[in-house]
Amino acid sequence: MAQDITNDGVAGEELKQFVERIERLEEEKKGISDDIKEVFAELKGRGFDVKIVRKIVQIRRQDASERQEQEAILELYMQALGMQ
């Protein structure tokens, strides 16, 4: 059920607080994103393959069983395509 929102009502102030929190978090997210871009640029400058490092980061986020399942499916598909 939606709250009644008025210009000077409590719900209006509460909504404003939520919006301001979201705005602050979006700004923090942008700052973190910029930091990550800088790290990848530094990696590239040191001669590392950025695509591979991104893949490693993605793999490390997965739990072991999820990773094993994806690797098994990948291997199966590659065999089916004669890529092994």
TIRO-2110 file (N, C-alpha, C; in Angstrom, 1 decimal):
// TIRO-2110
0.8, -1.2, 0.0, N, 1, A
0.0, 0.0, 0.0, CA, 1, A
0.9, 1.2, 0.0, C, 1, A
0.6, 2.2, -0.9, N, 2, A
1.4, 3.4, -1.0, CA, 2, A
1.1, 4.3, 0.1, C, 2, A
2.1, 5.1, 0.6, N, 3, A
1.8, 6.1, 1.6, CA, 3, A
1.4, 7.3, 1.0, C, 3, A
0.6, 8.1, 1.7, N, 4, A
0.2, 9.4, 1.2, CA, 4, A
1.4, 10.3, 1.3, C, 4, A
1.6, 11.0, 0.2, N, 5, A
2.8, 11.9, 0.1, CA, 5, A
2.3, 13.3, -0.1, C, 5, A
2.7, 14.1, 0.8, N, 6, A
2.4, 15.5, 0.7, CA, 6, A
3.7, 16.3, 0.8, C, 6, A
3.6, 17.6, 0.4, N, 7, A
4.8, 18.4, 0.4, CA, 7, A
5.4, 18.6, 1.7, C, 7, A
4.6, 18.6, 2.8, N, 8, A
5.2, 18.8, 4.1, CA, 8, A
5.0, 17.6, 5.0, C, 8, A
4.5, 16.5, 4.4, N, 9, A
4.2, 15.3, 5.2, CA, 9, A
5.4, 14.5, 5.6, C, 9, A
5.2, 13.6, 6.5, N, 10, A
6.3, 12.7, 7.0, CA, 10, A
6.7, 11.8, 5.8, C, 10, A
5.8, 11.3, 5.1, N, 11, A
6.1, 10.4, 4.0, CA, 11, A
7.0, 11.1, 2.9, C, 11, A
6.7, 12.4, 2.7, N, 12, A
7.6, 13.1, 1.8, CA, 12, A
9.0, 13.3, 2.3, C, 12, A
9.2, 13.5, 3.5, N, 13, A
10.5, 13.6, 4.1, CA, 13, A
11.2, 12.3, 4.1, C, 13, A
10.5, 11.2, 4.4, N, 14, A
11.0, 9.9, 4.4, CA, 14, A
11.5, 9.5, 2.9, C, 14, A
10.7, 9.8, 2.0, N, 15, A
11.0, 9.6, 0.6, CA, 15, A
12.3, 10.4, 0.2, C, 15, A
12.4, 11.6, 0.6, N, 16, A
13.5, 12.4, 0.3, CA, 16, A
14.8, 11.8, 0.9, C, 16, A
14.7, 11.3, 2.1, N, 17, A
15.8, 10.6, 2.8, CA, 17, A
16.3, 9.4, 2.0, C, 17, A
15.3, 8.6, 1.5, N, 18, A
15.7, 7.4, 0.7, CA, 18, A
16.4, 7.9, -0.6, C, 18, A
15.8, 8.9, -1.3, N, 19, A
16.4, 9.3, -2.5, CA, 19, A
17.8, 9.9, -2.3, C, 19, A
18.0, 10.6, -1.2, N, 20, A
19.4, 11.1, -0.9, CA, 20, A
20.4, 10.0, -0.6, C, 20, A
19.9, 9.0, 0.1, N, 21, A
20.8, 7.8, 0.4, CA, 21, A
21.2, 7.1, -0.9, C, 21, A
20.2, 7.0, -1.8, N, 22, A
20.5, 6.3, -3.1, CA, 22, A
21.5, 7.2, -3.9, C, 22, A
21.3, 8.5, -3.9, N, 23, A
22.3, 9.4, -4.6, CA, 23, A
23.7, 9.3, -4.0, C, 23, A
23.8, 9.2, -2.7, N, 24, A
25.1, 9.1, -2.1, CA, 24, A
25.8, 7.7, -2.5, C, 24, A
25.0, 6.7, -2.4, N, 25, A
25.5, 5.4, -2.8, CA, 25, A
25.9, 5.3, -4.2, C, 25, A
25.1, 5.9, -5.1, N, 26, A
25.5, 6.0, -6.5, CA, 26, A
26.8, 6.7, -6.7, C, 26, A
27.0, 7.8, -6.0, N, 27, A
28.3, 8.5, -6.1, CA, 27, A
29.4, 7.7, -5.6, C, 27, A
29.2, 6.9, -4.5, N, 28, A
30.3, 6.0, -4.0, CA, 28, A
30.6, 4.9, -5.0, C, 28, A
29.5, 4.4, -5.6, N, 29, A
29.7, 3.4, -6.6, CA, 29, A
30.5, 3.9, -7.8, C, 29, A
30.2, 5.1, -8.2, N, 30, A
31.0, 5.7, -9.3, CA, 30, A
32.5, 5.9, -8.9, C, 30, A
32.7, 6.3, -7.7, N, 31, A
34.1, 6.4, -7.2, CA, 31, A
34.8, 5.1, -7.2, C, 31, A
34.1, 4.0, -6.8, N, 32, A
34.7, 2.7, -6.7, CA, 32, A
35.0, 2.2, -8.2, C, 32, A
34.0, 2.4, -9.0, N, 33, A
34.2, 2.0, -10.4, CA, 33, A
35.4, 2.7, -11.1, C, 33, A
35.5, 4.0, -10.8, N, 34, A
36.7, 4.7, -11.3, CA, 34, A
38.0, 4.1, -10.7, C, 34, A
38.0, 3.7, -9.5, N, 35, A
39.2, 3.1, -8.8, CA, 35, A
39.5, 1.8, -9.5, C, 35, A
38.5, 1.0, -9.8, N, 36, A
38.7, -0.3, -10.5, CA, 36, A
39.3, -0.1, -11.9, C, 36, A
38.8, 0.9, -12.6, N, 37, A
39.3, 1.2, -13.9, CA, 37, A
40.8, 1.6, -13.8, C, 37, A
41.2, 2.3, -12.8, N, 38, A
42.6, 2.7, -12.6, CA, 38, A
43.4, 1.5, -12.4, C, 38, A
42.9, 0.5, -11.6, N, 39, A
43.7, -0.7, -11.3, CA, 39, A
43.9, -1.5, -12.6, C, 39, A
42.8, -1.6, -13.4, N, 40, A
43.0, -2.3, -14.7, CA, 40, A
44.0, -1.6, -15.6, C, 40, A
43.9, -0.3, -15.6, N, 41, A
44.9, 0.5, -16.4, CA, 41, A
46.3, 0.2, -15.9, C, 41, A
46.5, 0.2, -14.6, N, 42, A
47.8, -0.1, -14.1, CA, 42, A
48.2, -1.6, -14.4, C, 42, A
47.3, -2.5, -14.4, N, 43, A
47.6, -3.9, -14.8, CA, 43, A
48.1, -3.9, -16.2, C, 43, A
47.4, -3.2, -17.1, N, 44, A
47.7, -3.2, -18.5, CA, 44, A
49.1, -2.6, -18.7, C, 44, A
49.3, -1.5, -18.0, N, 45, A
50.6, -0.8, -18.1, CA, 45, A
51.8, -1.7, -17.6, C, 45, A
51.5, -2.7, -16.7, N, 46, A
52.5, -3.6, -16.3, CA, 46, A
52.7, -4.8, -17.1, C, 46, A
51.8, -4.9, -18.2, N, 47, A
52.0, -6.0, -19.2, CA, 47, A
51.0, -7.1, -19.0, C, 47, A
50.1, -7.0, -18.0, N, 48, A
49.1, -8.1, -17.8, CA, 48, A
48.0, -8.0, -18.8, C, 48, A
47.4, -9.1, -19.1, N, 49, A
46.3, -9.2, -20.1, CA, 49, A
45.0, -8.9, -19.2, C, 49, A
44.4, -7.8, -19.5, N, 50, A
43.2, -7.3, -18.7, CA, 50, A
42.0, -8.2, -18.9, C, 50, A
41.8, -8.8, -20.1, N, 51, A
40.7, -9.7, -20.3, CA, 51, A
40.8, -10.9, -19.4, C, 51, A
42.0, -11.4, -19.3, N, 52, A
42.2, -12.6, -18.5, CA, 52, A
42.1, -12.3, -17.1, C, 52, A
42.6, -11.2, -16.6, N, 53, A
42.4, -10.8, -15.2, CA, 53, A
40.9, -10.6, -14.9, C, 53, A
40.2, -10.0, -15.8, N, 54, A
38.7, -9.9, -15.5, CA, 54, A
38.1, -11.3, -15.4, C, 54, A
38.5, -12.2, -16.3, N, 55, A
37.9, -13.6, -16.2, CA, 55, A
38.3, -14.2, -14.9, C, 55, A
39.5, -14.0, -14.4, N, 56, A
40.0, -14.6, -13.1, CA, 56, A
39.1, -14.0, -12.0, C, 56, A
38.9, -12.7, -12.0, N, 57, A
38.1, -12.1, -11.0, CA, 57, A
36.6, -12.7, -11.0, C, 57, A
36.1, -12.9, -12.2, N, 58, A
34.8, -13.5, -12.3, CA, 58, A
34.8, -14.9, -11.8, C, 58, A
35.8, -15.7, -12.1, N, 59, A
35.9, -17.1, -11.6, CA, 59, A
36.0, -17.1, -10.1, C, 59, A
36.8, -16.3, -9.5, N, 60, A
37.0, -16.3, -8.1, CA, 60, A
35.7, -15.9, -7.3, C, 60, A
34.8, -15.2, -8.0, N, 61, A
33.5, -14.8, -7.3, CA, 61, A
32.6, -16.0, -7.2, C, 61, A
32.8, -17.0, -8.0, N, 62, A
31.9, -18.2, -8.0, CA, 62, A
32.3, -19.1, -6.9, C, 62, A
31.3, -19.9, -6.4, N, 63, A
31.7, -20.9, -5.5, CA, 63, A
32.2, -22.1, -6.3, C, 63, A
32.9, -23.0, -5.6, N, 64, A
33.6, -24.1, -6.3, CA, 64, A
32.6, -25.0, -7.1, C, 64, A
31.5, -25.3, -6.6, N, 65, A
30.5, -26.2, -7.3, CA, 65, A
30.0, -25.5, -8.6, C, 65, A
29.7, -24.2, -8.5, N, 66, A
29.3, -23.5, -9.6, CA, 66, A
30.3, -23.5, -10.7, C, 66, A
31.6, -23.2, -10.3, N, 67, A
32.7, -23.2, -11.2, CA, 67, A
32.9, -24.5, -11.9, C, 67, A
32.8, -25.6, -11.1, N, 68, A
33.0, -27.0, -11.7, CA, 68, A
31.9, -27.3, -12.7, C, 68, A
30.7, -26.9, -12.3, N, 69, A
29.6, -27.2, -13.3, CA, 69, A
29.8, -26.4, -14.6, C, 69, A
30.2, -25.2, -14.5, N, 70, A
30.4, -24.4, -15.8, CA, 70, A
31.6, -25.0, -16.6, C, 70, A
32.6, -25.4, -15.9, N, 71, A
33.8, -26.0, -16.6, CA, 71, A
33.4, -27.3, -17.2, C, 71, A
32.6, -28.1, -16.6, N, 72, A
32.1, -29.4, -17.2, CA, 72, A
31.2, -29.1, -18.4, C, 72, A
30.4, -28.1, -18.3, N, 73, A
29.5, -27.8, -19.5, CA, 73, A
30.4, -27.3, -20.6, C, 73, A
31.3, -26.4, -20.3, N, 74, A
32.2, -25.9, -21.3, CA, 74, A
33.0, -27.0, -22.0, C, 74, A
33.5, -27.9, -21.2, N, 75, A
34.3, -29.0, -21.8, CA, 75, A
33.3, -29.9, -22.7, C, 75, A
32.1, -30.1, -22.3, N, 76, A
31.2, -30.9, -23.1, CA, 76, A
30.9, -30.2, -24.4, C, 76, A
30.6, -28.9, -24.3, N, 77, A
30.3, -28.2, -25.6, CA, 77, A
31.5, -28.2, -26.5, C, 77, A
32.7, -28.0, -25.9, N, 78, A
33.9, -28.0, -26.8, CA, 78, A
34.1, -29.3, -27.5, C, 78, A
33.9, -30.4, -26.7, N, 79, A
34.0, -31.7, -27.3, CA, 79, A
33.0, -31.9, -28.4, C, 79, A
31.7, -31.4, -28.2, N, 80, A
30.7, -31.5, -29.2, CA, 80, A
31.0, -30.8, -30.5, C, 80, A
31.8, -29.7, -30.3, N, 81, A
32.2, -28.9, -31.5, CA, 81, A
33.6, -29.3, -32.1, C, 81, A
34.2, -30.4, -31.5, N, 82, A
35.4, -30.9, -32.0, CA, 82, A
36.6, -30.0, -31.7, C, 82, A
36.5, -29.3, -30.6, N, 83, A
37.5, -28.3, -30.2, CA, 83, A
38.6, -28.8, -29.2, C, 83, A
38.5, -30.1, -28.9, N, 84, A
39.5, -30.7, -27.9, CA, 84, A
40.6, -31.4, -28.6, C, 84, A
END
